Amino acid sequence: MSDTTLLLDTDPLTGRVRTFHALPDGRFAVESAVDVEPILEQNKDLAKLQGTKWKDNDNLVARIPMPIYMALRKTWREQGLSALDRQQAMHKFLNASENRLFRVKPGKL
């Protein structure tokens, strides 16, 4: 059996692409990938429009691609985190320098 790759579907709303792979040993795999680049580019544009003040509760702080957010939620659920612990974990995630491209407002949460 040869290695076969077929496009299963695409979701224009989330940017997800699912691909079927028939492997040479008779097994198969389904790959799910999301292009997060459009969200990151939009975040850069939004960051330029954000002020630095936190004067009210209506602040857009970050935009995270849905698959990443759902993976975080799954991890936190498996860890048995409470609602307050999940909120603190989200703050830690967003304050981490490696996740700065998800932020649209500067500052520390």
C-alpha positions as semicolon CSV with decimal commas, in nm:
position;residue;x (nm);y (nm);z (nm)
1;M;0,000;0,000;0,000
2;S;0,139;0,342;-0,090
3;D;0,127;0,655;0,120
4;T;-0,197;0,835;0,026
5;T;-0,299;1,183;0,137
6;L;-0,649;1,322;0,090
7;L;-0,800;1,653;0,196
8;L;-1,101;1,574;0,416
9;D;-1,240;1,918;0,484
10;T;-1,166;2,280;0,556
11;D;-1,341;2,516;0,794
12;P;-1,317;2,876;0,672
13;L;-1,443;3,009;1,006
14;T;-1,165;2,854;1,217
15;G;-0,909;2,802;0,940
16;R;-0,885;2,432;1,025
17;V;-0,780;2,185;0,755
18;R;-0,819;1,811;0,810
19;T;-0,620;1,567;0,601
20;F;-0,642;1,187;0,579
21;H;-0,316;0,992;0,549
22;A;-0,310;0,622;0,450
23;L;0,024;0,497;0,582
24;P;0,236;0,232;0,405
25;D;0,187;-0,020;0,688
26;G;-0,193;-0,021;0,648
27;R;-0,269;0,220;0,931
28;F;-0,411;0,566;0,881
29;A;-0,393;0,906;1,047
30;V;-0,610;1,214;1,039
31;E;-0,419;1,539;1,069
32;S;-0,589;1,855;1,186
33;A;-0,404;2,182;1,134
34;V;-0,499;2,545;1,188
35;D;-0,335;2,847;1,029
36;V;-0,311;3,095;1,316
37;E;-0,124;3,355;1,111
38;P;-0,438;3,558;1,018
39;I;-0,533;3,597;1,386
40;L;-0,178;3,694;1,480
41;E;-0,170;3,956;1,203
42;Q;-0,506;4,096;1,315
43;N;-0,378;4,103;1,673
44;K;-0,083;4,320;1,564
45;D;-0,324;4,565;1,398
46;L;-0,555;4,571;1,701
47;A;-0,262;4,626;1,938
48;K;-0,179;4,948;1,754
49;L;-0,532;5,077;1,826
50;Q;-0,537;4,986;2,196
51;G;-0,462;5,242;2,460
52;T;-0,235;5,167;2,752
53;K;-0,483;5,265;3,024
54;W;-0,711;5,017;3,199
55;K;-0,978;5,270;3,297
56;D;-1,280;5,041;3,275
57;N;-1,371;4,673;3,247
58;D;-1,420;4,682;2,869
59;N;-1,071;4,595;2,752
60;L;-0,994;4,356;2,468
61;V;-0,684;4,189;2,607
62;A;-0,616;3,896;2,375
63;R;-0,741;3,686;2,087
64;I;-0,655;3,316;2,092
65;P;-0,733;3,074;1,807
66;M;-1,015;2,843;1,913
67;P;-0,819;2,515;1,883
68;I;-0,550;2,651;2,115
69;Y;-0,810;2,776;2,362
70;M;-0,993;2,442;2,358
71;A;-0,665;2,255;2,414
72;L;-0,593;2,478;2,714
73;R;-0,940;2,413;2,855
74;K;-0,900;2,039;2,808
75;T;-0,566;2,044;2,988
76;W;-0,706;2,247;3,276
77;R;-1,010;2,019;3,301
78;E;-0,782;1,713;3,317
79;Q;-0,583;1,886;3,590
80;G;-0,906;1,941;3,785
81;L;-0,861;2,318;3,806
82;S;-1,139;2,524;3,963
83;A;-1,286;2,826;3,783
84;L;-1,053;3,058;3,974
85;D;-0,753;2,835;3,901
86;R;-0,844;2,832;3,529
87;Q;-0,861;3,211;3,528
88;Q;-0,519;3,229;3,693
89;A;-0,383;2,975;3,442
90;M;-0,516;3,190;3,156
91;H;-0,347;3,497;3,304
92;K;-0,021;3,304;3,333
93;F;-0,056;3,184;2,972
94;L;-0,122;3,535;2,841
95;N;0,153;3,694;3,051
96;A;0,414;3,447;2,922
97;S;0,648;3,611;2,672
98;E;0,618;3,321;2,425
99;N;0,242;3,391;2,396
100;R;0,272;3,768;2,349
101;L;0,142;3,752;1,991
102;F;-0,201;3,656;2,127
103;R;-0,214;3,980;2,328
104;V;-0,371;4,295;2,186
105;K;-0,335;4,509;2,500
106;P;-0,004;4,572;2,677
107;G;0,039;4,525;3,048
108;K;0,024;4,242;3,295
109;L;-0,293;4,058;3,387
